[in-house]
């Protein structure tokens, strides 16, 4: 990291000083070139293919882990699904604890950090490269990822720090260092530090630059082309006002509007699907056929699979460790209950919302298909499926929705900006927690991170999608490298919690709280 | 037999009129315990930022302390000085639900509340806490104007 960011920041300063002399477009290009060159080696390392194949080892790492957790915990995501919903509804919440963070609130907060551009732009990228078949693998990865999320969030609550003033800090860095110590395994502190470093990169990448980038793409799609750094500066200003200036009202308003935007998004997708219901069967046919045959997409079957898995992981962050930071604020006597609640997150995020986006894109006919062969037509470079207007990312989703509801791109633009903003606020918190774990709590150290976070908003908005998405993915997956390794070591602790909870639930020791009036 | 009366406090003038009325009732009944309840309006189904969540426990403690210091304790002390058997409770949640829950659990004979202190659009959409309590209460409710 030491080698990467000072150079990137220098690049920005250099490019800023050239502002007067050069045209705006050139600034964007300069930022882009410097950024791509600097982050290249890191990206290549994370996405290195397994020798002899074209399959990135990191994707395998995530899927194998999610499968192992699924088997180890006996398909926890299906067996305990109903119980998870009961927990969110508050059926098992002690009324005397009212006023503390509820399961619902922890879930909603974590969701507003994950539901966002990954669901709108990320899915479009996956389907654009991997074809509709990528959706199948995305859903599968979402279902498996529920077990990863369960494991990490249980540990997040169990090993969080509670300070004398009543505030809490939790997340992988805490459960790695404390959990390893408890099990007498060395290296916990080192891994916690490594995770924190990657978490800071993830916060700056996927939690920040990717969001700024796609928000700019959306705004310029409606207002016409203009330099990205302008959007970046505006966004950075608002983020600065919230995280440095402490203007919490902006964050509060966003947190309250975002869920409604999410509902509106799913509602619009549903309307399009209902109107085009005769094509739904065909779309699912495409998804299944594409999942196993490739239908002529870039990279064939493996391409679809890689894209599906990658975008699911990027969208729901299962195994990444970020959600463990968000969920650890819940004050519950049973850490495992927060694990159950958190497993709903990949379900809502990936299995429901991402699938909606993928279905709308598939049905819209934006992806150009050869009518005779039924195979997709690739672009000139052979890297992506050609689209009607040459769109990719959020612009593709926007165009797909516009085929059903012509004015929806305007609503989507607002949704994207709000999603991007709320994800940034969430990730600024995750990054800050990692930062303070490394450098200690304190006003000055916190300010350094927050200012750096705002600088990266500008870089993200100015750079091209390609390098930004590569770096964002790489940074987020780097977190998963450390986190999942730690989860393997700590999963017996979660199993112990699960068994104890299960037996107490069966014996009636843990029971529903029923209101006297009902 | 000890008669219990649950009194809803809201920190306003009308809230204290409810306490005054309950004290009068208590004196007439004789063997009577007043339970003064202040409810901090709170719903488990709101949306919060990660930072708000992390600080929630601290805020809750502060809210309870503030309600105790500013509203409940002065009311309890005043009633005690006047010779009443009295205790105070601060809880988080829905006012109407909690007052009724407490009354049922404590075996109270009635609930005394003030006329609503809410106004405007909230009341129009959600109805006032007092109106909700009156409609759903399990024990008799006296509303003091």
Interface residues (C-beta under 8 A of the other chain):
Chain A: X90 X93 X95 X98 X99 X100 X101 X102 X103 X104 X105 X106 X108 X109 X112 X113 X165 X166 X167 X168 X169 X248 X251 X252 X255 X256 X258 X259 X325 X326 X329 X330 X331 X425 X426 X429 X430 X515 X516 X517
Chain B: X40 X42 X44 X45 X46 X47 X48 X49 X50 X51 X52 X53 X54 X55 X56 X57 X58 X60 X61 X63 X64 X91 X92 X93 X97 X100 X101 X104 X105 X136 X138
